[in-house]
Amino acid sequence: MGSADSLTAVREATPRVPHDLFAGEPHMPTGHRRSGRVATALPPLTPSPSVLSRLAACAEEADRSGEPDREAVAVLRGSGLLALAVPKSHGGAGADAVALNTCVEQVATVNASAAIMLFQHCAVTSRVVENGTPAQHREVLPLLAAGRWLAASAWSESGAGADKKKLSTLARRTPDGGWLLDGAKSFTTSAGLADVYLVLAQSQEEPAPSGASSQDTGYGAAGQTFFLVPGANPGLVPDTSLRLSGMRGSATGFVSVRECRVPDSARLGAPGVAASIIARVRNSGASLGAVAVGLAQAALDAAHEHAARRGLYAHQAVRHRLVDLATQVETARAVVERAGRRTSADPGMTTLHSKLASSATAERVVADVAQFLGSAGYVETHPINRFGRDARAVALMGPTNDLCKELVSLPWNR
């Protein structure tokens, strides 16, 4: 993968933003916004066949090279899918969690790296929708909806653990009322490709007294704050030299914030309450399990293609074996849909269970299909090998499966 210098052209292709990104005119009610801010036609809720075809071609090339999949990002930008989580009032599709999970699954069936980039973009978008100021809504959401900005989460870092409780990235106030960020983030998806990053930092500030909780939520810690940092900020430097075995096109790498200055208007939510924002994320119903379901479906499709090509449908044992695999995929899809509908007694717990169940199903189905394919699947270039590596990656994505189990079981020990 290239160095940070090789990303200069990509980063500079996006117009530089004002230093105080979110300062602007007073908030105007819906229906009185400036012309051109709201699209005349709503973005799609599902990817078109042509988009899926192009993303499938991107997946094969990116898996071979291991390079950040810029072509897939270009496809996503032009597809309208980056508008999924943006409200219709700001030019988005206004998709709910069910529609979002379905769309991510469909993309993952052809390109898991693109699916995880899309999912992370929508996750950041949702955090802006839920916690942003009117100015942030006005300035950021249309850019995200139009595909001009790809968003990324920069939460993880070496030594902090999956629960993000020991961050070394610090945010301190500057005399002018802004913030100075200093630290380094690891395993950031879309590193170097994103136009804005949601950076988690330890700000050493007590939460505001307006009901914001600082209690231990099992994920994050008191005194942490979120910041929206544009990729064009000179203090933010991505590094995509990390070589991954799965999700190879996802540009998952490191992001350094050194002497990174941002105005207070870049802060997302009140100071010190990031942990409470994180705790509410799983209640949204958006589930990484959708990526796993897409991978399991892709493996099942490969099994059917193999059976049809070899004339194996005539054998009852083969048909029943495929039925067993299809049942596992459909079961995983059902629990992800249940998470998206948020109809259970505890939607947050259901979302955690959906990731655990579907990621385990994806790894199991891919392994079974690889065995079913026999020597045909033992060829390096067969997609089943990419599916297996990508499925394993889902279990390691935040919250990791081990952390999901801890978050589910933590209340039992109180």
C-alpha positions as CSV (number, residue, x, y, z in Angstrom):
1,M,0.0,0.0,0.0
2,G,1.1,3.5,-0.6
3,S,2.5,6.0,1.9
4,A,0.6,9.0,3.2
5,D,2.2,11.1,0.4
6,S,0.6,8.9,-2.2
7,L,-2.8,10.0,-0.9
8,T,-2.2,13.7,-1.4
9,A,-3.9,13.9,-4.8
10,V,-6.9,12.1,-3.5
11,R,-7.2,14.3,-0.4
12,E,-6.7,17.5,-2.4
13,A,-9.4,16.5,-4.9
14,T,-12.0,17.4,-2.3
15,P,-12.3,21.2,-2.0
16,R,-10.8,22.5,1.3
17,V,-13.4,23.6,3.8
18,P,-13.3,26.7,6.0
19,H,-11.4,26.3,9.3
20,D,-14.7,26.7,11.2
21,L,-16.5,24.1,9.2
22,F,-19.9,24.3,11.0
23,A,-20.2,28.0,11.5
24,G,-22.6,29.6,9.1
25,E,-26.0,31.3,8.8
26,P,-28.7,30.8,11.4
27,H,-30.6,27.6,11.2
28,M,-33.6,27.8,8.9
29,P,-36.7,25.7,9.3
30,T,-37.5,23.0,6.8
31,G,-38.9,24.4,3.6
32,H,-36.8,27.6,3.9
33,R,-33.3,26.2,3.2
34,R,-31.1,27.6,0.5
35,S,-32.0,26.4,-3.0
36,G,-30.0,23.4,-4.2
37,R,-29.5,21.8,-0.7
38,V,-32.4,19.3,-1.0
39,A,-32.4,16.8,-3.9
40,T,-35.5,16.8,-6.1
41,A,-35.5,13.0,-6.3
42,L,-34.9,10.8,-3.3
43,P,-31.8,8.6,-3.3
44,P,-32.3,4.8,-3.8
45,L,-32.9,2.5,-0.8
46,T,-31.3,-0.5,-2.7
47,P,-28.3,-0.8,-5.0
48,S,-29.1,-1.1,-8.7
49,P,-27.9,-4.2,-10.7
50,S,-25.3,-2.0,-12.5
51,V,-23.9,-0.8,-9.1
52,L,-23.7,-4.3,-7.8
53,S,-22.0,-5.5,-11.0
54,R,-19.4,-2.7,-10.8
55,L,-18.7,-3.4,-7.1
56,A,-18.3,-7.1,-7.8
57,A,-15.6,-6.3,-10.4
58,C,-13.9,-4.0,-7.9
59,A,-13.8,-6.7,-5.2
60,E,-11.8,-9.1,-7.3
61,E,-9.2,-6.5,-8.2
62,A,-8.8,-5.1,-4.7
63,D,-8.5,-8.5,-3.2
64,R,-5.6,-9.3,-5.6
65,S,-3.8,-6.0,-5.0
66,G,-4.6,-5.3,-1.3
67,E,-4.8,-1.7,-2.2
68,P,-7.6,0.7,-0.9
69,D,-10.5,0.3,-3.3
70,R,-10.8,3.8,-4.7
71,E,-12.9,2.6,-7.6
72,A,-15.5,1.1,-5.2
73,V,-15.7,4.3,-3.3
74,A,-16.3,6.2,-6.6
75,V,-19.1,3.8,-7.3
76,L,-20.6,4.3,-3.9
77,R,-20.4,8.1,-4.3
78,G,-22.3,8.0,-7.5
79,S,-24.8,5.4,-6.4
80,G,-26.8,7.5,-4.0
81,L,-26.3,4.9,-1.3
82,L,-24.3,7.2,0.9
83,A,-27.5,9.1,1.5
84,L,-29.2,6.2,3.2
85,A,-29.0,7.4,6.8
86,V,-29.5,11.1,6.0
87,P,-33.1,12.4,6.6
88,K,-35.1,13.4,3.6
89,S,-35.2,17.0,4.9
90,H,-31.4,17.2,4.1
91,G,-31.4,15.4,0.8
92,G,-31.1,11.9,2.0
93,A,-33.1,8.7,1.6
94,G,-34.3,8.6,5.3
95,A,-33.8,4.9,5.5
96,D,-34.7,3.0,8.7
97,A,-32.4,0.3,10.1
98,V,-34.2,-2.5,8.3
99,A,-33.6,-0.8,4.9
100,L,-30.1,0.0,5.8
101,N,-29.3,-3.5,6.9
102,T,-30.9,-4.9,3.7
103,C,-28.8,-2.6,1.5
104,V,-25.6,-3.4,3.3
105,E,-26.3,-7.1,2.9
106,Q,-26.9,-6.7,-0.8
107,V,-23.6,-4.8,-1.2
108,A,-21.7,-7.4,0.9
109,T,-22.9,-10.2,-1.3
110,V,-20.7,-8.8,-4.1
111,N,-18.1,-6.7,-2.2
112,A,-17.7,-7.0,1.6
113,S,-15.1,-4.2,1.7
114,A,-17.5,-1.8,0.0
115,A,-20.2,-2.9,2.4
116,I,-18.1,-2.2,5.5
117,M,-17.2,1.2,4.1
118,L,-20.8,1.9,3.4
119,F,-21.9,0.7,6.9
120,Q,-19.3,2.9,8.7
121,H,-20.3,5.9,6.6
122,C,-23.9,5.4,7.6
123,A,-22.9,4.8,11.2
124,V,-21.1,8.2,11.4
125,T,-24.0,9.8,9.5
126,S,-26.5,8.5,12.1
127,R,-24.3,9.9,14.9
128,V,-24.4,13.3,13.3
129,V,-28.2,13.1,12.8
130,E,-28.7,12.1,16.5
131,N,-26.2,14.4,18.2
132,G,-25.3,17.2,15.7
133,T,-26.2,20.8,16.1
134,P,-28.4,22.6,13.6
135,A,-25.3,24.0,12.0
136,Q,-23.7,20.6,11.7
137,H,-26.9,19.2,10.2
138,R,-27.1,22.1,7.7
139,E,-23.5,21.9,6.6
140,V,-22.5,18.2,6.9
141,L,-25.6,16.2,6.1
142,P,-26.1,17.4,2.5
143,L,-22.4,16.7,1.8
144,L,-22.8,13.1,3.1
145,A,-26.0,12.6,1.2
146,A,-24.6,13.8,-2.1
147,G,-21.6,11.5,-1.9
148,R,-19.2,14.5,-1.8
149,W,-18.1,13.3,1.7
150,L,-17.3,9.8,2.7
151,A,-17.3,9.4,6.5
152,A,-15.2,7.1,8.7
153,S,-15.0,6.2,12.3
154,A,-11.6,6.7,14.1
155,W,-12.3,5.2,17.5
156,S,-9.8,2.3,17.9
157,E,-6.2,2.6,18.8
158,S,-3.4,0.3,19.9
159,G,-3.4,-0.4,23.6
160,A,-6.9,0.8,24.2
161,G,-8.6,-2.5,23.9
162,A,-11.8,-3.3,22.1
163,D,-13.8,-1.5,24.8
164,K,-12.1,1.9,24.1
165,K,-11.5,2.6,27.8
166,K,-7.8,3.6,27.8
167,L,-7.4,6.0,25.0
168,S,-4.1,7.7,24.5
169,T,-5.5,10.2,22.0
170,L,-6.0,13.4,23.9
171,A,-8.1,16.5,23.2
172,R,-7.3,19.7,25.1
173,R,-8.8,23.2,25.0
174,T,-6.9,26.0,23.2
175,P,-7.0,29.6,24.3
176,D,-9.3,30.5,21.3
177,G,-11.9,28.0,22.5
178,G,-11.0,25.3,20.0
179,W,-9.4,22.0,20.6
180,L,-6.0,20.4,19.9
181,L,-6.1,16.7,19.2
182,D,-3.0,14.5,19.6
183,G,-2.8,10.8,19.2
184,A,-3.0,7.9,16.7
185,K,-5.9,5.6,15.7
186,S,-5.7,2.1,14.4
187,F,-8.0,-0.1,12.3
188,T,-9.8,2.8,10.8
189,T,-11.9,1.8,7.8
190,S,-11.7,4.1,4.7
191,A,-8.4,5.6,6.0
192,G,-7.1,8.0,3.4
193,L,-10.3,7.7,1.4
194,A,-12.7,9.4,3.8
195,D,-13.4,13.1,3.7
196,V,-14.4,13.4,7.3
197,Y,-13.5,11.3,10.4
198,L,-15.4,10.9,13.7
199,V,-12.5,10.9,16.1
200,L,-12.8,9.7,19.7
201,A,-10.5,11.4,22.2
202,Q,-10.0,11.7,25.9
203,S,-10.9,15.3,26.8
204,Q,-10.6,15.0,30.5
205,E,-13.8,17.0,30.9
206,E,-16.7,16.1,33.1
207,P,-20.0,15.4,31.4
208,A,-22.5,18.2,31.2
209,P,-25.0,18.2,34.0
210,S,-28.0,18.0,31.6
211,G,-28.6,14.3,32.2
212,A,-25.6,13.1,30.1
213,S,-24.5,9.9,31.7
214,S,-20.8,9.2,32.6
215,Q,-21.4,5.8,34.1
216,D,-19.6,2.7,32.9
217,T,-21.4,1.5,29.8
218,G,-19.0,-1.3,29.0
219,Y,-17.8,0.6,25.9
220,G,-15.9,3.8,26.2
221,A,-15.2,5.8,29.3
222,A,-16.1,9.0,31.1
223,G,-14.4,12.1,29.9
224,Q,-14.3,11.1,26.2
225,T,-15.5,13.4,23.4
226,F,-16.2,13.0,19.7
227,F,-14.9,15.3,17.0
228,L,-15.7,15.6,13.3
229,V,-12.3,16.2,11.6
230,P,-12.2,16.8,7.9
231,G,-9.7,14.7,5.9
232,A,-8.2,17.9,4.5
233,N,-7.1,19.0,8.0
234,P,-3.3,19.2,7.9
235,G,-3.0,17.6,11.4
236,L,-4.7,14.4,10.2
237,V,-2.5,12.0,8.4
238,P,-3.7,8.5,7.2
239,D,-1.4,5.5,6.7
240,T,-2.7,2.5,4.7
241,S,0.4,0.4,4.9
242,L,-1.4,-2.2,7.1
243,R,-1.7,-5.4,5.1
244,L,-4.9,-7.3,5.9
245,S,-5.9,-10.8,5.0
246,G,-9.6,-10.0,4.8
247,M,-11.5,-6.9,3.7
248,R,-8.5,-6.0,1.7
249,G,-10.1,-3.2,-0.3
250,S,-11.6,-1.4,2.8
251,A,-8.5,0.8,3.3
252,T,-8.4,-0.2,7.0
253,G,-5.3,1.4,8.4
254,F,-3.9,4.0,10.8
255,V,-4.8,7.7,11.2
256,S,-2.6,10.0,13.2
257,V,-3.8,13.3,14.6
258,R,-0.8,15.4,15.5
259,E,-1.2,19.0,16.6
260,C,-4.6,18.7,14.9
261,R,-6.5,21.9,15.5
262,V,-10.3,22.0,15.3
263,P,-12.8,24.6,16.3
264,D,-15.3,23.8,19.1
265,S,-18.0,23.6,16.4
266,A,-16.4,20.4,15.2
267,R,-17.3,18.7,18.5
268,L,-20.1,16.2,18.2
269,G,-22.2,16.1,21.4
270,A,-21.3,17.6,24.7
271,P,-17.8,17.3,26.1
272,G,-17.1,14.1,28.0
273,V,-20.2,12.2,27.0
274,A,-19.0,10.1,24.1
275,A,-19.5,6.9,26.1
276,S,-23.2,7.5,26.4
277,I,-23.4,8.2,22.7
278,I,-21.6,4.9,22.0
279,A,-23.9,3.1,24.4
280,R,-26.9,4.2,22.3
281,V,-25.5,3.1,19.0
282,R,-26.6,-0.5,19.3
283,N,-30.2,0.7,20.0
284,S,-30.3,2.0,16.4
285,G,-30.8,-1.5,15.0
286,A,-28.1,-1.1,12.4
287,S,-26.1,-4.3,12.5
288,L,-22.7,-5.4,11.2
289,G,-24.4,-8.7,11.0
290,A,-25.8,-7.5,7.7
291,V,-22.3,-7.8,6.2
292,A,-21.9,-11.3,7.5
293,V,-25.3,-12.3,6.0
294,G,-24.2,-11.0,2.6
295,L,-21.1,-13.1,2.8
296,A,-23.0,-16.2,3.8
297,Q,-25.4,-15.6,0.9
298,A,-22.5,-15.1,-1.5
299,A,-21.1,-18.5,-0.4
300,L,-24.5,-20.2,-0.8
301,D,-24.8,-18.7,-4.3
302,A,-21.3,-20.1,-5.2
303,A,-22.5,-23.5,-4.0
304,H,-25.6,-23.4,-6.2
305,E,-23.5,-22.3,-9.2
306,H,-21.1,-25.3,-8.6
307,A,-24.0,-27.7,-8.2
308,A,-25.7,-26.4,-11.4
309,R,-22.5,-26.5,-13.4
310,R,-21.7,-30.1,-12.3
311,G,-25.2,-31.4,-12.6
312,L,-25.4,-32.2,-8.9
313,Y,-29.0,-31.3,-8.3
314,A,-30.0,-34.8,-9.3
315,H,-28.6,-36.1,-6.0
316,Q,-30.9,-35.8,-3.1
317,A,-28.0,-35.6,-0.6
318,V,-26.7,-32.5,-2.4
319,R,-30.1,-30.8,-2.5
320,H,-30.6,-31.4,1.2
321,R,-27.2,-30.2,2.0
322,L,-27.9,-27.0,0.2
323,V,-31.2,-26.7,2.0
324,D,-29.4,-26.9,5.3
325,L,-27.0,-24.1,4.3
326,A,-29.9,-22.0,3.0
327,T,-31.7,-22.4,6.4
328,Q,-28.7,-21.1,8.2
329,V,-28.5,-18.1,6.0
330,E,-32.2,-17.4,6.3
331,T,-32.0,-17.7,10.1
332,A,-29.1,-15.2,10.3
333,R,-31.0,-12.8,8.0
334,A,-34.1,-13.1,10.2
335,V,-32.2,-12.1,13.4
336,V,-30.6,-9.1,11.6
337,E,-34.0,-8.0,10.4
338,R,-35.4,-8.4,13.9
339,A,-32.6,-6.1,15.2
340,G,-33.4,-3.6,12.5
341,R,-37.1,-3.6,13.4
342,R,-36.3,-2.9,17.1
343,T,-39.4,-4.7,18.2
344,S,-37.7,-6.9,21.0
345,A,-37.9,-6.1,24.7
346,D,-34.2,-4.9,24.5
347,P,-33.3,-3.8,20.9
348,G,-29.7,-3.1,21.9
349,M,-29.2,-6.6,23.1
350,T,-30.8,-8.0,19.9
351,T,-28.4,-6.0,17.8
352,L,-25.5,-7.5,19.7
353,H,-26.9,-11.0,19.3
354,S,-27.5,-10.4,15.6
355,K,-23.8,-9.7,15.0
356,L,-22.7,-12.8,17.1
357,A,-25.2,-15.1,15.3
358,S,-24.7,-13.9,11.8
359,S,-20.9,-13.7,11.9
360,A,-20.7,-17.3,13.3
361,T,-23.1,-18.4,10.6
362,A,-21.1,-16.7,7.8
363,E,-17.9,-18.4,8.9
364,R,-19.6,-21.8,9.2
365,V,-21.5,-21.5,5.9
366,V,-18.3,-20.4,4.0
367,A,-16.3,-23.3,5.5
368,D,-19.1,-25.8,4.5
369,V,-19.3,-24.5,1.0
370,A,-15.5,-24.6,0.6
371,Q,-15.7,-28.3,1.5
372,F,-18.6,-28.8,-0.8
373,L,-16.7,-27.3,-3.7
374,G,-13.8,-29.7,-3.2
375,S,-10.8,-29.1,-5.4
376,A,-12.6,-26.3,-7.3
377,G,-12.5,-24.2,-4.2
378,Y,-8.9,-24.9,-3.5
379,V,-7.8,-22.7,-6.3
380,E,-6.4,-19.4,-4.9
381,T,-8.5,-17.2,-7.2
382,H,-11.9,-18.8,-6.3
383,P,-14.1,-16.2,-4.5
384,I,-14.9,-18.6,-1.7
385,N,-11.4,-18.0,-0.3
386,R,-12.1,-14.2,-0.2
387,F,-15.5,-14.9,1.4
388,G,-13.8,-16.8,4.2
389,R,-11.2,-14.1,5.0
390,D,-13.8,-11.4,4.8
391,A,-16.2,-13.3,7.1
392,R,-13.5,-13.7,9.7
393,A,-12.9,-10.0,9.6
394,V,-16.5,-9.2,10.6
395,A,-16.0,-11.0,13.9
396,L,-13.0,-8.7,14.6
397,M,-14.8,-5.5,13.8
398,G,-16.1,-3.2,16.5
399,P,-17.7,-4.1,18.7
400,T,-15.7,-7.4,18.3
401,N,-17.5,-10.6,19.0
402,D,-15.7,-11.0,22.3
403,L,-16.8,-7.5,23.3
404,C,-20.4,-8.2,22.2
405,K,-20.4,-11.2,24.5
406,E,-19.1,-9.0,27.3
407,L,-21.7,-6.3,26.7
408,V,-24.5,-8.9,26.7
409,S,-23.3,-10.5,29.9
410,L,-22.1,-7.4,31.8
411,P,-25.6,-6.7,33.4
412,W,-25.6,-10.2,34.9
413,N,-22.6,-9.3,37.1
414,R,-24.1,-6.2,38.6
